[in-house]
């Protein structure tokens, strides 16, 4: 039982009274939003062959107004390939689509009786359209994926998990190439192998490469400053080229073997290792033979640990889709050189009333927006416009890409395995979603929210004795943690030893930005509940901020550790008006709130540590205008510390080697400003 009266009792009081600044007040004033400009055109690479049309219709939210806006566009619409964006009265993108013949596709939206309910709702909200023509339908498909990723429209199928995938990079910008994990743009010269499904898959493969081929993984600066081998050499994970323990030609052979292994030619590598081991044993060099033996064992272990066997497949990605109750899961296997480099389940958003084949095709286009496609893509169903998709992916990869639907043989078995994994992942997802929904209902009941919260924001601060103070915000919803919505705050104005002031500054900046960017609260970025890591003091500071800003209808709860500090399960939840709630120690709701609080704490500490680590490598001299690395080094070599430079007299600064009188005066005036 939680510590509050039943809602029907005469003594019941809402934890968020309408008179309180953090209470719910349906009549609270809201700032009206100014008309914002149209969103910029994202078709830079098609500008030489692009024509853009934008026609605005009535802003009344009805179907006739939407049809009228579309018909206005049809008057000047060409019969060419291209991409169209449907926008509402505010200019927000509702849908991005591509067409081989723009006029025919856009005209179909005026025949509302033939449209599903989902598209009828979209048409009723449409007030303008933006058209971009392209040379081919394949170009239109690529541009469509680019715009969907940029605008994330409400009526498009969306790839929810669009974070970058890790690769293995074998660098080629050094005499002794380095092997390392890589994310992001591929600008460094070298060979890239991937994608891998997870960082764990990359780590396991890197460990195998170190054991098998003894390639270095250290940075170039670390390599250049070694006088003796590091620990990796001692544990037989590196050949120590930094101190000359291996010749450049021999190291080059190891690099060639590593490339062959990553390309799927491990059989040849295994044969060469076996031959080298036998030759070493014949020469009675048993120590070297043992090294080759250990490398063979590592290779055999890696070959035997493959959970998906795809010999002869080469480079391929395998996709299978499962659907239950309107929710879809897509399982992906990444095969490179016949080796399994991991698998991952995806759960695309906005899939209601969308055919499964259309969902998979849209997913593939978005998935390969930033990912190099392999030579072969295996799917478990026939795709709409498969030829266009192949043409678009081939253009992106600059080589032929084939999409296949195997019906028998080893490849069909691989697809069946992916299908089973997709169904199991979907079952787990639905079970987790059901549990999450039940917990959120309990949360809404406990804190007497008007409805189940769709967005929960949790705030925490971190500092050490007032230094490197940071604030952090984490976000959660029905689907779990939304890590792409996390935010960091560098404390700028508050006293860094004042926890209440820091929390006040963080909330002021957060809600000021919300009021500026979305005063009408239509974007979904406004929280339905705010959790504060702290007790009555932090809660009072937050409520004062929200009262000053005129935000009266966002509930706020403070999470404190309770009388037994540090004991899990004794948390006290502080509500406006001085009320407090506690939950049973085995309550699922309590576990959920603890996870949110701990996630905010983890994120805040990580942000603080990163800032503190950065501050250790910076100096107050970095802020002095005109002082570059050489002059900074000269001053530090002469005076010893930045504090000594700051306190030095002008005459002393002029005596420093390499520092002119003008530079000395500049440094002195910076630290001793004259009134």
Order of alpha helices (4+ residues) and beta strands (2+ residues): alpha-beta-beta-alpha-alpha-beta-alpha-beta-beta-beta-alpha-alpha-alpha-alpha-alpha-alpha-beta-beta-beta-alpha-beta-alpha-beta-alpha-beta-beta-beta-beta-alpha-beta-alpha-beta-beta-beta-alpha-alpha-alpha-alpha-alpha
